[in-house]
Amino acid sequence: MTRRGLLSGAAAASVSRRIAAGEPADWTLCEAAHALKRRVISSRELTEHCLARIHKYDKTLNTFITLTEESALREAAACDAMRGAGPLHGIPIALKDNIDTRGVRTTAASRVFQNRVPSEDAEIVRRLKLAGAVFLGKLNLDEFAFAGTGTTSAFGPVHNPWNLERISGGSSAGSAAAVAAGLCFGSVGSDDGGSVRIPASFCGAVGFKTSYGRVSTRGVIPSAYSLDTIGPITRSVEDAAALLQVLAGYDPNDAIVLDKPVPDYSAALARPIHHLRVGIPRDYFFEQLDPDVARLVEDAIAVLRPHVRSIRDVILPRFEFVKAGSYDVELYHYHKPFFDKSPELYHPWSRRQLESLKSVTAVGYVETLKRLRECRRDIRRVFENVDVLLLPTMREPAPLLSKTLDETHRKPPSNVSAFNRFGTPALSIPCGFSREGLPVGLQIVGRAFDEASVLTVGYRYQQATSWRESLDSKLKLTYP
């Protein structure tokens, strides 16, 4: 069954055949929801299936920090009794472990918070609970979401399900790896410099960094107040739209989220794209590309070219840090009391970052924030002439774990952090495989608060290609 088939009249029979064949691990979130709605499978059965895969594969992948098996089964049973109508009702998902969950430890993958148990849910957890989602547990990440590799957790590195010798990317490492490996049907991560999109690209998942201020960050351990965003990690664009519908919206008790209308994201998937103007930021963002990445992204642009109004090259604003003015000092602001008391509890990589931030000056930081505001002004001018941007998510496929751990891997410049500075939505969607069989991501960017157009373009690309089906057929978990 193709994802295209799910949206056609033959969906029910196709889903039923899949269940009979014992392949729910290949389903998207929306397919699982469709099966639940038609009562061809129960939430408890879906949850038991995920738990069985976690027990079988996660000793190797290391995606979970805390597994909430008993409460997940209770939640699933309650969902079966209620039979709700929403797309998340009864769906087993898992959360990045920097998102507060009442009564369940939230460690941020650090020994500093090893035994921390929040007394309240994050706002996004409250919304997911109201929607009927079943929580399988908390997922591994780079310590405090500092890094982008998935290797700095106090609980050990996350392994890429496509190749165990490769990194998963981070900081939402466990989130992307668990979704890609079929251990859960969706996840939620944070992104202040690529933390949703990096692992999505490396693991062959869909990762959506939302606009700054689109989703509440209240109850999420902060990384950078000026940049923090929350977004879904899923197996398809439809799934991302369904999750975002629940996550997005005003929270009067949050200092970041804005009171803006939330459109129907799932309905937006069906919108035409023939009127859209596409920009290609070749300057900087297409430099130093791995040859496979360059080829696959150009192929993706060619796929979309006949369906849009125009495609043209654009130049995006450049952001330059001020000397002694990194906005990463916002990390230090939150961690100072913990770091001053127990620096030895931090991962060596994190410790070095925090030590370096002590040299940031107030004057430099304020000047950097001024430049950040100017960047957000300047990107609005770019979007006067185009509606979306297309570019590689990462400039290379997932690098080797060993070279990342010993810090001998030379990372190319970032293609993701710019869009945190701009405050714009950015979606990473699989667009093919390298010659070594590693996933490659295409990044689709829109103007601030226009998540709908980004999802529309991503969905059209997904429908026009077979990468979603290829991911299902190529990824075979054979390790113990």
QUIMO-V131226 format. One record per backbone hydrogen bond with DSSP energy under -1.0 kcal/mol. NH is the residue of the N-H (numbers start at 0). CO is the residue of the C=O. E is the energy in kcal/mol with one decimal. If there is no record, write none. Layout:
NH_CO_E / NH_CO_E
This chain:
5_1_-1.1 / 7_4_-1.4 / 10_7_-1.3 / 13_9_-1.8 / 14_10_-2.6 / 15_11_-2.4 / 16_12_-2.3 / 17_13_-2.0 / 18_14_-2.3 / 19_15_-2.4 / 20_16_-1.9 / 21_18_-1.4 / 22_17_-1.9 / 25_22_-1.9 / 26_23_-1.4 / 31_27_-2.3 / 32_28_-2.5 / 33_29_-2.0 / 34_30_-2.2 / 35_31_-2.4 / 36_32_-2.4 / 37_33_-1.8 / 38_35_-1.3 / 39_34_-2.0 / 45_41_-2.3 / 46_42_-2.8 / 47_43_-2.9 / 48_44_-2.1 / 49_45_-2.2 / 50_46_-2.6 / 51_47_-2.3 / 52_48_-1.9 / 53_49_-2.5 / 54_50_-2.6 / 55_51_-1.7 / 56_52_-3.0 / 57_53_-2.3 / 59_56_-1.4 / 60_56_-2.0 / 61_57_-2.3 / 64_137_-2.9 / 65_137_-1.5 / 67_135_-2.4 / 71_67_-2.1 / 72_68_-2.1 / 73_69_-1.9 / 74_70_-2.7 / 75_71_-2.4 / 76_72_-2.2 / 77_73_-2.2 / 78_74_-2.2 / 79_75_-2.3 / 80_76_-1.8 / 81_77_-1.8 / 82_78_-3.0 / 88_85_-1.0 / 89_131_-3.0 / 90_87_-2.1 / 92_133_-3.2 / 93_185_-1.7 / 94_136_-2.2 / 95_187_-1.8 / 96_138_-2.2 / 98_95_-1.6 / 99_218_-2.8 / 102_117_-2.5 / 103_100_-2.0 / 105_115_-2.3 / 107_96_-2.8 / 109_106_-1.3 / 113_110_-1.1 / 115_112_-1.7 / 121_99_-2.3 / 122_217_-1.9 / 125_121_-2.2 / 126_122_-2.0 / 127_123_-2.1 / 128_124_-2.5 / 129_125_-2.1 / 130_126_-1.6 / 131_128_-1.5 / 132_127_-2.2 / 133_90_-2.5 / 135_92_-2.9 / 137_65_-2.6 / 138_94_-3.4 / 139_62_-3.9 / 141_170_-1.2 / 143_107_-2.9 / 144_141_-3.3 / 145_142_-2.2 / 153_108_-2.6 / 155_152_-1.4 / 157_149_-2.4 / 158_60_-2.3 / 159_165_-1.9 / 165_162_-2.5 / 166_398_-2.3 / 168_148_-1.5 / 169_147_-1.7 / 171_194_-1.9 / 172_170_-2.5 / 173_139_-2.1 / 175_171_-1.9 / 176_172_-2.2 / 177_173_-2.5 / 178_174_-1.9 / 179_175_-2.6 / 180_176_-2.0 / 181_178_-1.2 / 182_177_-2.8 / 184_91_-2.5 / 186_232_-2.2 / 188_230_-2.7 / 190_228_-2.5 / 197_193_-3.3 / 199_195_-1.2 / 200_196_-2.5 / 201_197_-2.2 / 202_198_-2.2 / 204_199_-2.5 / 205_233_-2.8 / 206_427_-2.0 / 207_231_-2.3 / 208_425_-2.8 / 211_422_-1.3 / 213_210_-2.2 / 219_216_-2.1 / 220_97_-2.7 / 226_223_-2.2 / 227_223_-2.6 / 230_188_-2.5 / 232_186_-2.6 / 233_205_-2.6 / 239_235_-1.7 / 240_236_-2.3 / 241_237_-2.2 / 242_238_-2.5 / 243_239_-2.6 / 244_240_-1.8 / 246_242_-1.9 / 247_243_-2.8 / 248_213_-2.0 / 253_250_-2.2 / 257_212_-3.0 / 259_257_-1.7 / 264_262_-1.1 / 267_263_-1.6 / 269_266_-1.3 / 270_267_-1.7 / 275_272_-1.7 / 277_309_-3.0 / 278_387_-2.9 / 279_311_-2.4 / 281_279_-1.9 / 284_282_-1.9 / 285_281_-1.7 / 286_283_-1.3 / 289_394_-2.9 / 293_289_-2.6 / 294_290_-2.3 / 295_291_-2.5 / 296_292_-2.4 / 297_293_-2.0 / 298_294_-2.1 / 299_295_-1.9 / 300_296_-2.3 / 301_297_-2.1 / 302_298_-1.8 / 303_299_-1.7 / 304_300_-1.7 / 306_303_-1.7 / 308_275_-1.7 / 309_275_-1.2 / 311_277_-2.4 / 313_279_-1.8 / 324_321_-1.8 / 328_325_-1.4 / 329_326_-2.1 / 330_327_-2.0 / 332_328_-2.2 / 333_329_-1.3 / 334_330_-2.1 / 335_331_-2.0 / 338_334_-3.5 / 339_335_-2.9 / 340_336_-1.1 / 341_337_-2.7 / 344_341_-1.7 / 345_342_-1.5 / 350_346_-2.9 / 351_347_-2.0 / 352_348_-1.8 / 353_349_-2.5 / 354_350_-2.3 / 355_351_-2.1 / 356_352_-1.3 / 357_354_-1.2 / 358_355_-1.3 / 359_356_-1.4 / 360_323_-2.7 / 364_360_-2.4 / 365_361_-2.4 / 366_362_-2.0 / 367_363_-2.1 / 368_364_-2.3 / 369_365_-1.9 / 370_366_-2.1 / 371_367_-2.1 / 372_368_-2.1 / 373_369_-1.9 / 374_370_-2.3 / 375_371_-1.8 / 376_372_-1.6 / 377_373_-2.6 / 378_374_-2.2 / 381_377_-1.2 / 382_378_-1.9 / 383_380_-1.2 / 384_381_-1.6 / 386_276_-3.4 / 387_276_-1.7 / 388_444_-2.5 / 389_278_-2.1 / 390_442_-1.8 / 392_440_-2.2 / 400_164_-3.2 / 403_399_-1.3 / 404_400_-2.7 / 405_401_-2.1 / 407_402_-1.7 / 408_402_-1.9 / 418_415_-1.2 / 419_416_-1.0 / 420_416_-1.6 / 421_417_-2.1 / 423_418_-1.2 / 425_208_-2.7 / 426_443_-3.0 / 427_206_-3.1 / 428_441_-2.5 / 430_439_-2.8 / 433_437_-2.9 / 436_433_-2.1 / 439_431_-2.0 / 441_428_-3.1 / 442_390_-3.5 / 443_426_-2.8 / 444_388_-2.1 / 445_424_-1.9 / 449_446_-2.2 / 453_449_-1.3 / 454_450_-2.6 / 455_451_-2.3 / 456_452_-2.4 / 457_453_-2.4 / 458_454_-2.7 / 459_455_-2.3 / 460_456_-2.4 / 461_457_-2.5 / 462_458_-2.6 / 463_459_-1.6 / 469_465_-2.4 / 470_466_-2.3 / 471_467_-1.5 / 472_468_-2.2 / 473_469_-2.6 / 474_470_-1.8
